[in-house]
Amino acid sequence: MRIVSAGHAIFAAIMIAAGIQGLIKHDFTAVWQPVPKTAPGREALVYLCASVSLAAGIGLLWRRTAGLASRVLLASLSLWFLLWRVRAFFLAPLIASTWSCGATMVLIAAAWIMFVTFATDWDRQHVAFATGHKGTSLARILYGLGLIPFGYAHFANVKGTAELIPGWFPWHVGLAYFTGGTFIATSVAIFANAYARLAVTLSALQMGLFALLVWIPILAAGSANAFQLSEFATTLVLTASGWVVAESYRGTPWLSARKR
């Protein structure tokens, strides 16, 4: 088993777990949710998505299969975005629709980074725009776009965000605004390519701390409902995705502020 990095390994492990969970529970996991109950062929889609998650996750653990796995995952997530996220943007409430769009964009960005990492000669010849430095830059920009809805959700639902912060933290409302602002600031850093490595790394850390400080205590108390369990799983997937994108800056100075 030859993996490229810790971020890739964790992302792969989460995809494997999501695939197994989807097959066992016969429902979409955090990677693919939300999907309307009225979606045509919903049951078949559940098994298809679970199988893609499982196969891609396993494939990402070996260099010889990682190229195909990342290609399939990138194509699947991109198609899923076009089929369900764009549609939901016009039908669902603004916070929910933009959040789901952002989450899927973050996942696509991670899959894209891995596609660039494992690109074959055929990929570099036929889809040159999606590989190399250009592909990496586009994936990072997509990650930055995906973070904007997270920041917006914190601002638009300050009360709900503040209520999730553990009681022993001071200034709950201030922290809700601050964490929302850091997501927006990360987007700006990526677009300007100024301190981007530091910003992206801190965004992944922030999402990881949210899982550790907010969701794990709720799960440990045995009081988590279905929505909170789904949010915990989503946070893990997003954290792993952020980690993968952060690793794409390896070799870049932490305080680099240069043009692309």
N, C-alpha and C positions, 0 to 999 in steps of 0.2 A: 504494500500500500504506500504510494508516494504522493503526498499532498503538497501543495505549494506553500500554504501558510495556515496559521491558526484560524484566521478569519474564514478562509475557504472551508476548513474542516468543520468548524462550528456551523456554518451555513449549510453544509451538506448534511450534517447530523440532524439539524432542525427540519430539513426537507424530508429526510427519511422518516423522522418521527411523525411529521404531518401526513405523509403518505400512508403510514401504518394506521394512524388515527382515523383517517378518512375511510379506509377500507373496513375498519372495525365498527365505526359508528355510523357508517353509511350516510355521511353528510360532509358538506364542504368544511374545510379547515380554515384557519386564519389566513393562509396564503391566498385563498380564492374568495373568501367571503367579502362582502355580502352578495348573495344571489337570490333573486325573488323566488318565492315558493311556487309561483306560477310559470317559472321558466320552462320552455318546452324541452322535453328529454332530460329533465333535471336529474333523475336517478342515474342515467347513463353518463351524464356530465360529472357526477360525483365520483364515479369509479374511474373515469378518464383522468380527472384532475389528480385523484389520489395516486393513480398509477404513474402519472408524469412526475409527481413529487418524489415518489419512492425511487423510480428508475433514475431520475436526474440526480437525486441525492447520492445514490450508490455510485453512479457514474462519475461524479465529481471527486470521488476519493482516489481515483487512479488517473495518472497523467494520460495514459493511452486512450482512456474513454472520456476524459474530462472535456475535450473539445466538442464531441458529439453531445454530451450531456448539457453543457452550457448553451450550445446552439439550440437544442430542443427547448430548454427552459426559457431562453430569451424569446424565442418565437411564440411559445405558448402564452407567456405572460403578456407579450405585446398584443397578441390577438385577443386575449381576455380583456385587456384594457379597452380595446376598440369596441368589443361586443357588449361589455357590461358597464364599464366605468364612464365612458362618454355618454351613454344613454342615461345612466343614473344622474349624471351632472344636471340634466334638464328636468328630471322627474322627482328626485329625492330632495329633502331639505338641504339647504346650502352647506351646513356644517358636515352632515353625514356624507353628502355626495363629494365634497371637496376632500374630506378626510380619506375616503376610500380611493379616490383618484391619487392622492398623495402617497398613500401606502403602496399602491401598485407601482407607481413610478419609482419609488425607492427600491422595491424588489427588482424591477426591470433594470435599474442602474447597477445593482449588484451582479445580476446575471450578465449584463453587458460587459462589466469589468472582467468577469471570469471568461467570457467569450473572447475578449481581446487577449487575455493571458494565454489561453489555449488555442488561439487561432492557427489554422493550418495554412500551408502555402496556397491552397485553393481559396480559402477565405480571403487571404491578403490580395489575391489576384482579382477575384470576382466581386467582393464587397469591401473594397479598400477603405471606403468612407467610414465603415463600422469597426475597423481594426486599427492597430497602431496608436500613435499619439492622438490622431483625430478622433478615433473611436473612444479612447479613454476620456478625452475632453468632453465629448458629447454625453457620455455616461455620467460624468461628474455634474454637468449642467442639469441633466435630468434629475439627479439626486437633489440638487439645489432647488429645483422647481417643486419636487415632491415634499420638501420640508415646509414650504410656504403655507399649505393648508394646516399643518400642525400648529404653526404659530398663530394662524388666524383662529383656529378652534380654541386656543388658550385665551385669546382676547375676547372672542364672541361668547364664550361660556366660562367666564372668570369664576363665577360662583361654583360651578360644578368641578372645575379644576382645583380650586382652593380646598374644596371639601375632601378631595382625595389625598391631600398632603397630610402626613402623619401629625398627630396632635402635638408632639414634642417639638415640631419645627415652629419657629416664630414667623410672623408676617406672611400668613398664608396667601392673602390676596397679592401682596408684593411678589412673592415667589411665583405665583401663577403668571403674572405679567412678565417677570424676568425670564422664566423658562420659555414662554412664548416668544419673547424678544430674541432669545439666543437662537431659536430655529431660523428666524428671519435673518439674523446677523450672519448665520452660517451660509445662507443662500447668497447674501451680498458678497461674502468673502469668496465664494466659489465663482460667482459671475465676474468679480473684479480680479480674481486670481491673486488675492492679497491675504496672506496668513491662512490660506485655504487648508493646508494640512492640519494645522492646529485646530481650526474651526470644525472641520469634519470629524476629527478624532474626538473633540469635546461633545459634538452632537451625538455620536455613538455612545459615549460615556454617559451622557445625560439620559438617553433612552434606557441604557442598562441600569442606571441608578433608579429610574422610575420603576422598573421591574423589581429591583431588590428592595426598595424602601416602601413602595405602595402596594404592589400586587402580591408579593410573597407573604407579607404579614396578614393580608386578607385571606389568602389561601391557607396559611398556617392556622388561622383562627377557625377554619372550617365554615366560614360564613359567606364564601364566594358563590355568587349566582352564575347562571350560564353566560350572561353578558360579561361579567368580570373575568371568568375563565377564558373567554374568547379574547378579551383585551390583553390578558397576560400573555397568551400565545402570540398575539399580534406584536406585542412589545418585544418579545424574544426574537421574532423573525426580523423586525425592523432593526433591532440592535445588531444582529448578525450581518444584515445588509450594510448598515453603516460602517461596521468594522471592515468589511470587504472593500468598500469605497475608500476608507481611510488608508488601507494598506496600499492602494494604488498610488499614493503619494510617497511611498517609501523612496528615500534618496533625495527628496525635496526638503530643503531647510524648513524648520518649523516656522520661522518668521519670514519666509520668502514672500516678497511683494513685487513680483515681476510680471511682465506681459506674457501671454501664452506663446 
